[in-house]
Amino acid sequence: MNSLQPVQPNGDSFQLPAPEHNGAAPVRKFRLKRFLDSLRKFWWIPTITLILALGAAAALFIWSPPEFVASGSMWQPERLRLSAGADFTEEQDTFFGSLTAVLQSQTLRQLALARIEAAGTNAIAKDSDGNPIPVQISVYQAPKSTVFNIMGVSANPAFTPLFLNALMNSYLEFKKSARQGASEITLNSLATQLERHEQDMNGDEAVLTQFEQSNNFVVLQQENQVGAAFLARLKTDLADYELQNRLLDAVALEKNSHVQFDGTNVSAPLFNAVLGNGAKSPGSSSQDADQQLAALKFQRDYLTNNLRPEHPKMVKLNNEIAQAQNLIDEARKQNQQDIATARQALRIRIDNVQSSINELEAKLAKSSALIAQAEALRGKIARDQSIYDRLMSLSQNVDLTRDIDQQTIAILQPAGDAKRSYAKLQSNVSASAFAGLAIGLGLVLLLAMRDDRFASMVEATEVIGDGIVGQVPEMPKLGMRPHLALMEGNDDQHMYVESYRNLRSALLFFAAEGVRPKAILITSAVPNEGKSTIASNLACALALGGSSVVLVDGDLRKGHLHDTLGLQLKPGLAELLCGSGDLEGAIQASQTPKLSFIARGSLQRNPGDLFLSGGFDNLLVQLRQRFDYVLIDSSPVFAADDATTLAPKMDGTLLVVRSRYSRGNIVKQALDLLYQRQATILGVVLNRTDATDRSYHYYKYAEYYTTAEAGAGVKAEKLKS
């Protein structure tokens, strides 16, 4: 055993997870590289579709009648704008669209044909059915201008400019007729409105005249003015009387608290002020009666301490006090009577004035209503007159605009002679070329999307998953070797050799629990995927690493490893399984140290049955004991049942797939079949990958080559680039 053999952990679980199936085909992603590869392979498809499309365009041009084009132009001239006059308005934003639609309308086409026919000529070109040939009309507006180029296309060179000129003139006549119709409708509407407003105005004037005659309007206005002035004066007098009435209330309070007398008379100053104009006053006094009475009582109280009540002075004082009190009471009574009389007189005046005011207000209200009614009639007449004048002005302006018609568009240049047009040919050629290329590229894209062959490791990972244990690049220089793809000890193909070393490391340090695989089956789904090349070079890599390896050609039908290694065909595996040979005689030594080889042997009848015999199991036990690694190159899974028979007996199986050759669906079916036979799948080896692909990053750096490999590495890098 070799020291490179890794430590073997316990257990046997190093199975590749089986692919999951959900019943639906996986959606393939679009990849530009796959499309470009398909385009390089199927370049003839877009070429053929392009040629066919251009041929169809050429045939259409040959079989179609020729087209002749004539062009003229129209423009919007300047207009004289009359102030305060009626004017036809057009929306500039929609003018171009309206012009195009009208010129292309069937109505204007009929008018143009009628105009040509009215000229008395037989210039109308007709088709085989006797109908006028169609003329296609196109309108283009010159940039930043009001000039419109009008183009007519038909199959007759003489009829095309004739029809185009008739069409432009018919458009002008049609527009003029439409304007005249609009003017007539407007004038009729204005005349109706004028008549109605004139009748309303005459009726209102008659009502006003009759009203003024029946109500003597001039006298009514004067009486209203005089009555208004008198009413203001009466309201002023009423306010004065009401003020005097409130002052009398104040006088009544003054009489009760401030009575004056001079021995015989009492007076009230406020009463004199209110009724001073002819009113009777009680007189004037120099001393307040209440103060005099209080002085007499004080004097009596003072004498009471010294004199008896019967004393003449006391008697006299008592008499004066009684007399003063009587005078005060009498004066107060007289004052109350005078105030009541004054109040009654003022109330009569107030009532009379208020009655006069009410009568005058009623009279003025009636006259004011009559005056307001007259003013309303005058206002309505004025409004009717204003509307009538406005309508009359509009009617005159519309009539003037109708008589002085200004076209908003005119013919700038009549249509000239028609010329042969190749625009449709150019358009058809361009469209056909685009369509032909699009169809061809679409077919290539469809083939690329339906092609499930692996074009890169990324695509293989999408289908298989993370089960890719190695990839071997395609090296064109290998074709110059005597032995096609067998690696050598000092091989100058650095990337090629390192890829097998990477595969060897994947087996030595397999990332799984359990005993590392020792007896390995190498197979593929279908032939020509490179399984024999992978098997022979992997055996060389293991042997160069110091392990003892035996390579067994298990393809008993078409195995050719003996040619690759330059060894004998027999005795080989077939003789060992049939019992006609011994193991020592079948094992051959190769040029690579520690690499032994067992050829397939002579062709046998029903060779697949030999793997079911106990002889193969005994042989496998002997090889396990004698060698570190046993590699068996088997027939493809779908070529014979040998691989699915051998796989369950081996420690593991490597499935080889070829880039740009193996189909994903077939590879998945092969894996499913191996899983059904309880085979242990170590992984998938992707063979002949494109080393120039951007996704391939392995072993491209020449500065890491060994001295013996440096020169060859630079050559390989140049070859790759």
C-alpha positions in Angstrom: 0.0 0.0 0.0 1.1 3.6 -0.7 1.6 6.3 1.9 -0.6 8.6 -0.3 -3.6 6.4 0.6 -5.8 8.5 3.0 -7.0 7.4 6.4 -10.2 5.4 5.9 -13.0 6.4 8.3 -15.6 4.0 9.4 -18.9 3.6 7.5 -19.9 3.4 3.9 -22.0 6.5 3.3 -20.5 8.5 0.4 -23.4 8.3 -2.0 -24.1 11.2 -4.4 -27.6 12.6 -3.6 -30.1 11.4 -6.1 -31.6 14.1 -8.4 -35.1 15.3 -7.4 -38.0 15.1 -9.9 -41.1 17.2 -9.6 -42.8 15.9 -12.7 -42.1 19.0 -14.9 -39.2 19.6 -17.2 -36.8 22.3 -15.8 -37.0 25.7 -17.4 -33.8 26.3 -19.4 -32.2 29.7 -19.0 -31.2 31.7 -22.0 -27.4 31.9 -22.3 -25.7 34.0 -25.0 -22.8 31.6 -25.4 -25.1 28.7 -26.1 -26.9 30.8 -28.6 -23.7 31.9 -30.3 -22.5 28.3 -30.4 -25.7 27.2 -32.0 -25.4 30.1 -34.4 -22.0 29.0 -35.5 -23.3 25.5 -36.0 -26.6 26.4 -37.7 -25.4 29.5 -39.5 -27.1 28.2 -42.7 -30.6 28.5 -41.1 -30.7 32.4 -40.9 -28.9 32.4 -44.3 -31.7 30.4 -45.9 -34.5 32.3 -44.2 -32.8 35.6 -45.3 -32.5 34.4 -48.9 -36.1 33.2 -48.9 -37.4 36.4 -47.5 -35.5 38.5 -50.0 -36.7 36.2 -52.8 -40.3 36.8 -51.7 -39.7 40.5 -51.6 -38.2 40.4 -55.1 -41.1 38.2 -56.4 -43.6 40.6 -54.9 -41.9 43.5 -56.6 -41.9 41.7 -60.0 -45.5 40.6 -59.8 -46.9 43.8 -58.4 -47.8 46.6 -60.7 -45.5 49.6 -60.8 -46.2 52.6 -58.6 -45.9 56.2 -59.7 -45.7 59.1 -57.2 -46.7 62.7 -57.7 -46.5 65.4 -55.0 -47.8 68.9 -54.4 -47.9 71.2 -51.5 -50.4 73.4 -49.6 -49.8 76.1 -47.0 -51.5 78.3 -44.5 -51.2 81.9 -45.8 -51.4 85.0 -43.7 -54.9 86.4 -43.1 -56.2 90.0 -42.8 -57.8 90.1 -39.4 -60.7 92.7 -39.2 -61.0 94.2 -35.7 -64.3 93.5 -33.9 -65.3 91.2 -36.8 -66.5 87.6 -36.9 -63.8 85.2 -37.8 -63.4 81.5 -38.5 -61.2 79.7 -36.0 -59.3 76.5 -36.4 -57.4 74.4 -33.8 -53.8 74.4 -34.9 -53.0 71.4 -32.8 -55.4 69.3 -34.7 -55.2 71.0 -38.1 -52.7 68.6 -39.6 -54.7 65.5 -38.5 -57.9 67.0 -39.8 -56.3 67.9 -43.2 -55.0 64.4 -43.6 -58.2 62.7 -42.7 -60.3 64.9 -45.0 -57.9 64.5 -48.0 -58.0 60.7 -47.5 -61.8 60.5 -47.1 -64.0 58.8 -49.5 -66.1 62.0 -49.8 -63.3 64.1 -51.1 -62.2 61.3 -53.4 -65.6 61.3 -55.0 -65.5 65.1 -55.4 -62.1 64.9 -57.1 -63.3 62.3 -59.5 -66.5 64.3 -60.2 -64.2 67.4 -60.9 -62.1 65.4 -63.3 -65.2 64.0 -65.1 -66.7 67.5 -65.3 -63.7 68.7 -67.2 -64.9 66.8 -70.2 -61.9 64.5 -70.5 -61.5 60.7 -70.3 -58.5 61.0 -68.1 -59.9 58.8 -65.3 -57.8 55.6 -65.2 -59.9 52.5 -64.5 -59.1 48.9 -63.5 -60.2 45.7 -65.1 -63.6 46.0 -63.4 -64.2 49.5 -64.7 -63.7 51.2 -61.4 -61.3 54.2 -61.0 -57.9 53.0 -59.8 -57.1 53.8 -56.2 -54.7 56.6 -55.4 -53.0 56.4 -52.1 -52.7 59.8 -50.4 -50.1 60.7 -47.8 -49.6 64.1 -46.1 -46.4 65.3 -44.5 -45.8 68.6 -42.7 -42.5 70.3 -43.2 -40.7 70.9 -39.9 -41.3 74.2 -38.2 -43.6 75.5 -41.0 -47.2 75.6 -42.1 -46.4 73.9 -45.4 -48.0 70.5 -46.0 -46.6 68.2 -48.7 -49.2 65.9 -50.3 -48.1 62.8 -52.1 -50.2 60.6 -54.3 -49.3 57.1 -55.4 -51.0 55.0 -58.1 -50.3 52.6 -60.9 -51.0 55.2 -63.7 -48.3 58.0 -64.2 -50.8 60.4 -66.0 -53.7 59.9 -63.7 -51.8 60.4 -60.4 -50.9 64.2 -60.8 -54.3 64.9 -62.3 -56.1 63.3 -59.4 -53.9 65.0 -56.9 -54.5 68.5 -58.3 -58.3 67.8 -58.5 -58.1 66.6 -54.9 -56.4 69.7 -53.6 -58.9 72.0 -55.5 -61.8 69.9 -54.3 -60.6 70.4 -50.8 -60.6 74.2 -51.2 -64.1 74.1 -52.7 -65.3 71.8 -50.0 -63.9 74.0 -47.2 -65.4 77.1 -48.9 -68.8 75.4 -49.1 -68.6 74.4 -45.5 -67.8 77.9 -44.5 -70.6 79.4 -46.5 -73.0 76.9 -44.9 -71.8 77.8 -41.5 -72.2 81.5 -42.3 -75.8 80.9 -43.6 -76.7 79.0 -40.4 -75.2 81.7 -38.2 -77.0 84.5 -40.1 -80.4 82.7 -39.9 -79.9 82.2 -36.2 -78.9 85.9 -35.7 -82.0 87.0 -37.7 -84.3 85.0 -35.6 -82.8 86.4 -32.4 -83.0 89.9 -33.8 -86.6 89.6 -34.6 -87.5 88.2 -31.2 -85.6 90.9 -29.3 -87.1 93.6 -31.4 -90.6 92.3 -30.6 -89.8 92.2 -26.9 -88.4 95.7 -27.0 -91.4 97.2 -28.9 -93.8 95.5 -26.4 -92.0 96.9 -23.4 -91.9 100.4 -24.9 -95.7 100.3 -25.4 -96.3 99.1 -21.9 -94.1 102.0 -20.5 -95.9 104.6 -22.6 -99.3 103.4 -21.5 -98.1 103.3 -17.9 -96.8 106.9 -17.9 -100.0 108.2 -19.5 -102.4 106.5 -17.0 -100.4 107.6 -13.9 -99.4 111.2 -14.8 -95.8 110.3 -14.1 -94.4 113.8 -13.9 -96.9 115.0 -11.2 -96.3 111.7 -9.4 -92.6 112.3 -9.2 -93.1 115.9 -7.9 -95.6 114.8 -5.3 -93.3 112.0 -4.2 -90.4 114.5 -3.7 -92.6 117.0 -1.7 -94.2 114.3 0.4 -90.8 112.9 1.3 -89.6 116.3 2.5 -92.8 116.7 4.6 -92.5 113.2 6.0 -89.0 114.0 7.2 -90.2 117.1 9.0 -93.1 115.3 10.7 -90.7 112.6 11.9 -88.6 115.4 13.4 -91.6 116.9 15.3 -92.5 113.5 16.6 -89.1 113.0 18.0 -89.3 116.4 19.8 -92.6 115.5 21.3 -91.4 112.2 22.5 -88.4 113.9 24.1 -90.7 116.4 25.9 -92.8 113.5 27.2 -89.7 111.9 28.7 -88.7 115.3 30.3 -92.1 115.5 32.0 -91.5 112.2 33.7 -88.3 113.8 35.1 -90.2 116.9 36.2 -92.7 114.7 38.2 -89.8 113.4 40.2 -88.4 116.9 40.7 -91.8 118.1 42.1 -91.8 115.4 44.7 -88.4 116.3 46.2 -87.5 119.9 45.5 -90.5 122.2 46.2 -89.7 125.9 46.9 -92.0 128.6 48.3 -91.7 132.3 49.4 -94.6 132.2 51.8 -97.4 131.9 49.3 -96.1 130.4 46.0 -94.0 127.3 45.1 -92.0 126.9 41.9 -90.5 124.1 39.8 -87.5 125.2 37.5 -87.5 122.0 35.4 -91.2 122.4 34.7 -90.7 126.0 33.6 -87.9 124.8 31.3 -90.1 122.1 29.7 -93.3 124.2 29.4 -91.7 127.6 29.1 -93.4 128.3 25.8 -96.8 129.5 27.2 -97.1 127.0 30.1 -98.3 128.3 33.5 -95.6 128.3 36.2 -96.3 128.3 40.0 -93.8 131.3 40.5 -90.3 131.6 41.8 -88.9 131.4 45.4 -85.7 132.5 47.1 -85.6 129.7 49.5 -86.3 126.0 49.3 -89.6 125.2 51.1 -88.2 122.0 52.6 -85.2 123.9 54.0 -87.5 126.6 55.6 -89.7 123.9 57.1 -86.7 122.2 58.5 -85.4 125.5 60.0 -88.7 126.2 61.7 -88.7 122.7 63.2 -85.2 123.1 64.4 -86.1 126.4 66.0 -89.1 124.8 67.8 -86.9 122.0 69.0 -84.4 124.5 70.4 -87.1 126.5 72.2 -88.7 123.4 73.6 -86.0 123.1 76.1 -86.7 126.5 77.6 -90.3 127.2 76.8 -93.5 125.5 77.4 -95.8 124.5 74.6 -98.3 127.1 75.6 -95.8 129.8 75.3 -96.8 132.3 72.6 -93.5 131.7 70.7 -94.1 128.0 70.7 -97.6 128.5 69.6 -96.6 130.8 66.8 -93.8 128.4 65.6 -96.3 125.6 65.5 -98.7 127.6 63.5 -96.0 128.6 61.0 -94.9 125.0 60.7 -98.4 123.9 60.0 -99.0 126.6 57.5 -95.7 125.8 55.7 -96.6 122.1 55.6 -100.1 122.9 54.1 -98.6 125.2 51.5 -96.1 122.5 50.5 -98.8 119.8 50.2 -101.0 122.2 48.2 -98.2 123.1 45.8 -97.4 119.4 45.2 -101.0 118.6 44.4 -101.1 121.6 42.0 -97.9 120.4 40.3 -99.2 116.9 39.7 -102.3 118.4 38.1 -100.2 120.6 35.8 -97.9 117.7 34.8 -100.9 115.5 34.0 -102.4 118.3 31.9 -99.1 118.7 30.0 -98.8 115.0 29.4 -102.3 114.8 28.0 -101.5 117.7 25.6 -98.3 116.1 24.4 -100.0 112.8 23.8 -102.6 114.4 21.6 -99.8 116.1 19.6 -97.9 112.8 19.3 -101.0 110.9 18.2 -101.8 113.5 15.6 -98.3 113.6 14.2 -98.1 109.8 14.1 -101.4 109.5 12.2 -100.1 112.1 9.6 -96.9 110.1 9.2 -98.7 106.8 8.6 -101.0 108.4 6.0 -98.1 110.0 4.2 -95.9 106.9 4.3 -98.7 104.8 2.7 -99.1 107.4 0.0 -95.4 107.6 -0.7 -95.1 103.8 -0.8 -97.7 103.6 -3.5 -96.1 106.3 -5.6 -92.7 104.8 -5.1 -94.0 101.4 -6.3 -95.3 103.0 -9.4 -92.0 104.8 -10.0 -90.0 101.6 -9.5 -92.3 99.8 -11.9 -91.6 102.5 -14.5 -87.8 102.3 -13.9 -87.9 98.5 -14.3 -89.6 98.9 -17.6 -87.0 101.4 -18.7 -84.2 99.0 -17.6 -85.6 96.1 -19.5 -86.0 98.2 -22.6 -82.3 99.3 -22.3 -81.1 95.7 -21.9 -83.2 94.6 -24.9 -81.8 97.5 -26.9 -78.2 96.6 -26.0 -78.7 92.9 -27.0 -80.4 94.1 -30.2 -77.5 96.3 -31.1 -74.9 93.5 -30.3 -76.8 91.0 -32.5 -77.1 93.6 -35.3 -73.3 94.2 -35.2 -72.6 90.4 -35.3 -75.0 90.0 -38.2 -73.3 92.7 -40.1 -69.8 91.2 -39.4 -70.9 87.6 -40.4 -72.4 89.0 -43.6 -69.1 90.9 -44.2 -67.0 87.7 -43.5 -69.2 85.7 -45.9 -68.8 88.2 -48.7 -65.0 88.6 -48.1 -64.0 85.0 -47.7 -60.3 84.4 -46.7 -59.0 80.9 -47.2 -57.0 79.5 -44.3 -55.1 77.2 -46.7 -54.0 77.5 -50.3 -52.2 75.5 -52.9 -48.5 76.4 -52.8 -47.4 74.1 -55.6 -49.6 71.9 -57.9 -48.6 68.3 -58.5 -46.0 67.8 -61.2 -45.3 64.8 -63.4 -45.4 61.4 -61.6 -42.2 59.4 -61.3 -41.6 55.7 -60.7 -41.5 54.9 -57.0 -39.2 52.3 -55.4 -40.0 53.2 -51.9 -42.3 50.1 -51.5 -39.5 47.9 -52.8 -37.0 49.4 -50.3 -39.5 49.0 -47.5 -40.3 45.4 -48.6 -36.6 44.5 -48.8 -35.9 46.0 -45.4 -38.9 44.3 -43.8 -38.2 41.0 -45.6 -34.5 41.1 -44.5 -35.5 41.9 -41.0 -38.2 39.2 -40.9 -35.9 36.6 -42.6 -33.1 37.2 -40.1 -35.6 37.3 -37.2 -37.1 34.0 -38.2 -33.7 32.4 -38.8 -32.3 33.7 -35.5 -35.6 32.7 -33.8 -35.2 29.1 -35.2 -31.6 29.0 -34.0 -32.7 30.3 -30.6 -35.4 27.7 -30.4 -32.9 25.0 -31.3 -30.5 26.4 -28.6 -33.3 26.5 -26.0 -34.4 22.9 -26.9 -30.9 21.7 -27.0 -30.2 20.3 -23.6 -26.5 19.4 -24.2 -24.1 20.8 -21.7 -22.2 23.7 -23.1 -20.4 24.6 -19.8 -20.0 23.6 -16.2 -22.6 26.1 -15.2 -25.3 24.4 -17.3 -24.2 21.0 -16.2 -24.6 22.1 -12.6 -28.1 23.4 -13.2 -29.2 20.0 -14.4 -27.0 17.6 -12.4 -26.6 19.7 -9.3 -23.4 19.8 -7.2 -22.4 16.2 -8.2 -19.6 17.3 -10.6 -16.3 16.0 -9.1 -14.1 17.1 -12.0 -13.8 18.5 -15.4 -11.3 17.9 -18.2 -10.6 20.6 -20.8 -10.4 19.9 -24.5 -6.8 20.3 -25.7 -6.4 20.3 -29.5 -2.7 19.6 -29.2 -3.4 16.1 -28.0 -4.2 15.2 -31.6 -0.5 15.4 -32.5 0.4 12.6 -30.1 0.9 9.0 -31.2 -1.4 7.8 -28.4 -4.4 10.1 -28.7 -5.3 11.2 -25.1 -3.0 9.4 -22.7 -1.2 11.7 -20.3 2.6 11.3 -19.7 4.9 11.8 -16.7 6.4 15.1 -18.0 3.4 16.2 -20.0 3.5 19.7 -21.5 -0.3 20.1 -21.4 -0.5 21.7 -18.0 -4.2 22.2 -17.8 -4.9 18.7 -19.1 -2.7 17.0 -16.6 -3.8 19.2 -13.7 -7.5 18.4 -14.4 -6.7 14.6 -13.8 -4.8 15.4 -10.7 -7.8 17.4 -9.5 -10.0 14.3 -10.2 -7.5 12.1 -8.4 -7.6 14.4 -5.3 -11.4 14.3 -5.4 -11.3 10.5 -5.1 -8.5 10.5 -2.4 -10.2 13.1 -0.3 -13.8 12.5 -1.1 -16.0 14.7 1.1 -18.2 12.0 2.6 -18.3 9.7 5.5 -17.3 6.0 5.3 -14.7 3.9 3.5 -13.1 5.6 0.5 -14.0 4.0 -2.9 -11.4 1.5 -4.1 -13.1 -0.4 -6.8 -14.4 2.3 -9.2 -16.6 1.8 -12.3 -16.2 4.4 -15.1 -19.0 4.6 -17.6 -21.2 7.1 -19.6 -24.7 7.4 -20.7 -24.0 6.9 -24.5 -20.9 6.2 -26.6 -18.3 8.7 -27.6 -18.4 10.7 -24.4 -14.7 9.9 -23.6 -15.1 7.5 -20.7 -12.2 5.3 -21.9 -9.9 8.4 -22.0 -11.0 9.5 -18.6 -10.5 5.9 -17.2 -7.0 5.5 -18.7 -5.7 9.0 -17.6 -7.3 8.7 -14.2 -5.4 5.4 -13.7 -2.2 7.1 -14.9 -2.7 10.0 -12.4 -3.3 7.6 -9.5 -0.2 5.5 -10.5 1.9 8.6 -10.9 0.8 9.6 -7.4 2.3 6.4 -6.0 -0.7 4.1 -5.8 -0.8 0.7 -7.4 -3.6 0.7 -9.9 -5.1 -1.8 -12.2 -7.1 -0.6 -15.2 -9.6 -3.2 -16.5 -11.2 -2.8 -19.9 -14.8 -3.9 -19.0 -16.3 -3.1 -22.4 -16.3 -6.7 -23.7 -17.8 -5.7 -27.0 -15.9 -2.6 -28.3 -13.1 -1.9 -25.7 -10.0 -0.4 -27.2 -7.9 0.5 -24.2 -5.2 -1.9 -25.3 -4.7 0.2 -28.4 -4.4 3.4 -26.3 -1.8 1.8 -23.9 -0.1 -0.1 -26.7 -0.6 -3.5 -25.1 -2.1 -6.9 -26.1 -5.8 -7.7 -26.5 -5.7 -11.1 -25.0 -5.6 -12.9 -22.8 -7.9 -10.5 -20.9 -11.1 -10.2 -18.9 -13.2 -12.4 -21.1 -10.8 -15.3 -20.6 -10.7 -14.8 -16.9 -14.4 -14.8 -16.6 -14.8 -17.9 -18.8 -12.1 -19.7 -16.8 -9.8 -20.2 -19.7 -7.0 -17.9 -18.4 -5.1 -17.1 -15.2 -4.8 -13.7 -13.5 -1.0 -13.5 -13.8 -1.2 -14.1 -17.5 -3.9 -11.5 -18.0 -2.3 -8.7 -16.1 -0.1 -6.6 -18.3 2.4 -3.9 -17.2 2.1 -0.5 -18.9 4.8 2.1 -19.5 3.6 4.1 -16.5 5.1 2.7 -13.3 2.6 1.0 -10.9 -0.1 0.9 -13.6 -1.3 -2.5 -14.6 -3.8 -3.4 -17.3 -6.2 -6.1 -18.1 -7.6 -6.1 -21.6 -11.1 -7.0 -22.6 -9.9 -10.3 -24.2 -11.5 -12.1 -27.1 -15.0 -11.4 -28.2 -17.5 -13.7 -26.5 -21.1 -14.6 -27.1 -23.5 -12.8 -24.7 -20.6 -11.1 -22.8 -22.9 -9.3 -20.4 -23.8 -12.6 -18.8 -20.2 -13.1 -17.7 -20.6 -10.3 -15.1 -23.4 -12.2 -13.3 -21.2 -15.2 -12.6 -19.3 -15.8 -9.4 -16.0 -15.6 -11.3 -16.2 -11.8 -11.6 -16.9 -11.4 -7.8 -13.8 -13.6 -7.1 -11.7 -11.7 -9.6 -12.8 -8.4 -7.9 -11.8 -9.7 -4.5 -8.4 -10.7 -5.8 -7.8 -7.3 -7.5 -8.9 -5.4 -4.3 -6.3 -7.4 -2.3 -3.5 -6.9 -4.8 -4.0 -3.2 -5.9 -4.8 0.1 -4.2 -7.3 1.0 -6.9 -9.3 -1.0 -9.4 -10.7 1.0 -12.3 -13.1 -0.7 -14.6 -14.0 1.0 -18.0 -17.5 -0.3 -18.8 -19.7 0.0 -21.8 -22.2 3.0 -21.8 -25.3 2.6 -19.7 -27.7 2.8 -22.7 -25.5 0.7 -25.0 -25.6 -2.5 -22.9 -26.7 -3.7 -19.5 -23.1 -4.3 -18.5 -22.7 -1.0 -16.6 -25.9 -1.4 -14.6 -24.9 -4.9 -13.8 -21.4 -4.0 -12.6 -22.3 -0.8 -10.8 -23.9 -2.4 -7.7 -20.8 -4.6 -7.2 -18.4 -1.6 -7.2 -17.5 0.8 -4.4 -18.5 3.7 -6.6 -19.3 4.8 -10.1 -18.1 7.8 -12.1 -20.4 8.9 -14.9 -18.6 10.7 -17.7 -20.5 13.4 -19.7 -19.1 15.2 -22.7 -19.5 19.0 -23.1 -21.5 20.1 -26.1 -22.4 16.4 -26.7 -24.2 14.8 -23.8 -27.9 15.6 -23.4 -29.2 16.5 -19.9 -32.3 14.4 -20.2 -30.3 11.3 -21.1 -27.8 11.9 -18.4 -30.5 12.2 -15.8 -32.1 9.0 -17.1 -28.8 7.2 -16.8 -28.3 8.4 -13.2 -31.9 7.3 -12.4 -31.2 3.9 -13.8 -28.0 3.5 -11.8 -29.8 4.6 -8.6 -32.5 2.0 -9.3 -29.8 -0.7 -9.4 -28.6 0.5 -6.0 -25.3 1.8 -7.5 -23.1 4.2 -5.5 -22.7 7.3 -7.6 -19.4 9.1 -6.7 -20.1 12.0 -9.1 -20.0 13.2 -12.7 -16.9 14.0 -14.7 -17.4 16.7 -17.3 -15.2 15.9 -20.3 -13.8 18.1 -23.1 -14.9 21.4 -21.6 -14.0 24.6 -23.4 -10.9 25.9 -21.8 -11.4 29.4 -23.4 -14.8 29.8 -21.7 -15.0 32.5 -19.1 -16.4 30.1 -16.5 -13.3 27.9 -16.8 -10.8 29.3 -14.3 -8.6 26.2 -13.6 -4.8 26.0 -14.1 -4.4 29.0 -16.4 -1.5 30.7 -14.6 1.9 30.0 -16.2 3.9 31.5 -13.3 3.0 28.5 -11.1 4.3 25.9 -13.6 7.3 23.7 -12.6 10.6 24.3 -14.5 10.0 21.3 -16.7 6.4 22.5 -17.4 7.1 26.3 -17.8 7.9 26.3 -21.5 5.1 24.0 -22.3 2.7 26.0 -20.1 3.4 29.2 -22.0 2.7 27.3 -25.2 -0.6 26.0 -23.8 -1.6 29.5 -22.7 -0.9 30.8 -26.2 -2.8 27.9 -27.7 -5.7 28.6 -25.3 -5.9 32.3 -26.2 
